[in-house]
Amino acid sequence: MPATSKRALLLNEVAIHHIQRKRACTERMVSDLLDDLPSSDDSDPESDAQVNADMPRSSTSLSSPSSPSSPSSPSSPSSASSQSSSISDHSSSPSRHSHGTLLGHTSSSSGDFDALEEAFLERCDARVLALADFLLTARVLEAAPPVQKLGQLDLFLTDFRRDHPDRFRKRLRVSPLVFDRLVELIEDHHVFHNNSHVPQHPVPTQLAIFLVRVGHYGNASTPEDVAQWAGVCAGTVINATYRCLVAFLALHDEVVMMPPEEEKERAKEYVEQVTCREWRNGFLLADGTKFPLFQKPGLHGEVFFDKNKNYSIDCQVCV
């Protein structure tokens, strides 16, 4: 799958997940808010009792004449019924008015919340998509001052390689002569040549980084530690390691093979002379450089246990 399609698919998944979370949160908030609003069916017992207590007094005052000159006379039944009807209509009108106002307020609030929810989700979706696109395309999330690099690699490849081979061999685990031969074997491999505008480090530099890393284990072999020694970044250490591995694996069929019978017999005689007769047939590896391993290998791990009580790989280079 192309990188563009993968990024688009990831952006789509992030947006869908964010929309679902925001929609559920908004619906829960709206539901809680609507539950807190007073319902039109609910009535206050105290207010009802007060209205019932005030209605007889209002009816009596309205039915009696207000003029002091005329004698008081009882009102007619039709007049009383009309007055009572008007009072009841007047007393019930606030309830109908408040009920209609509450329903209108509820429906208006629901519509407003729907519009707010839609606008809020659209704004959040736009921000999430912008953030996801930034995270997937940005190479540097937080700008920082450049890391100054001043390593010892040039010292080993120039001075120690020429004047102090013992120091060179102690760090790179091979002699300068073997190092030069290894460079000749892998320098023409296509992995060290590309069409990029940013050229690679020279093959001797990448080989030295590779040898230092495979010649140590634990914290000393981490890309960061090797990068500080070489004066490069950690990514360069990782790339140099992969390139050298690819170049050396391409030489497998040329350098890993069973020796001829004459060479095999000479190796057996040498092993018998320096050890004992019982070890005569151990001719495949007489001496070499041990590359310590970080831990016991998962496949046939016991065979990697050496005389120094470490798990290691023996390497022998013939020049």
Salt bridges, closest charged atoms under 4 A:
ASP54 OD1 - ARG57 NH2 2.58
GLU117 OE2 - ARG23 NH1 3.92
ASP133 OD1 - ARG7 NH1 3.92
ASP159 OD1 - ARG162 NH2 3.99
ASP159 OD2 - HIS164 NE2 3.93
ASP163 OD2 - ARG162 NH2 3.28
ASP180 OD1 - ARG161 NH2 2.26
GLU184 OE1 - ARG181 NH1 3.23
ASP253 OD1 - HIS252 ND1 3.16
GLU261 OE2 - LYS264 NZ 3.50
GLU265 OE2 - ARG280 NH2 2.26
GLU272 OE2 - ARG277 NH1 3.04
GLU272 OE1 - ARG280 NH1 2.68
GLU302 OE2 - LYS296 NZ 3.11
ASP314 OD1 - LYS290 NZ 2.78
